[in-house]
Amino acid sequence: MKISKKVKIAVGSLLGIVLLLFIVLVVHIATAKPVVYDNATIQVSRIDFKEPLDSMKVKEIHRNLKSIAGVKNDKFNMEKRVLVYFHDNRIADSESVFNQLMAKGNYKAERFILPEGTASDKVCPVMNTDSFSYKFSRGIQRIF
């Protein structure tokens, strides 16, 4: 069986490109420095609202929340009636932010508190530690 010259060139080119991209990937993983974020004091908290809220009420909640010292950013999910906000835990904790927000408006809400077992779990929202890509990257980093 004779393979034509064009097929040999196409297969060789394809394998060369795959090898080149693999080398680039390994070099990138080996030389990439971990990103350092200065957000060790930023905490995420959540408030669950028991009543349906319209857009005007949500804007009022947003304004009231922004006026509290230490609150950085917030996001409200209208469907689930959940408010998630980021705050600096050196300035205010989630309980004080919740109490101040409830004092500024008449809302039917409760502060979300994590169950005891899940508070200490290690969680990475970006990458699954059991995945091939995570294990491959860790292996390359250990080699270099």
Secondary structure, DSSP 8 states (H G I E B T S, - for coil): ----HHHHHHHHHHHHHHHHHHHHHHHHHHH--------TTEEEEEEEESS---HHHHHHHHHHHHTSTTEEEEEEETTTTEEEEEEETTT--HHHHHHHHHHHS---EEE----HHHHT----SS--TTSHHHHHHHHHHHH-
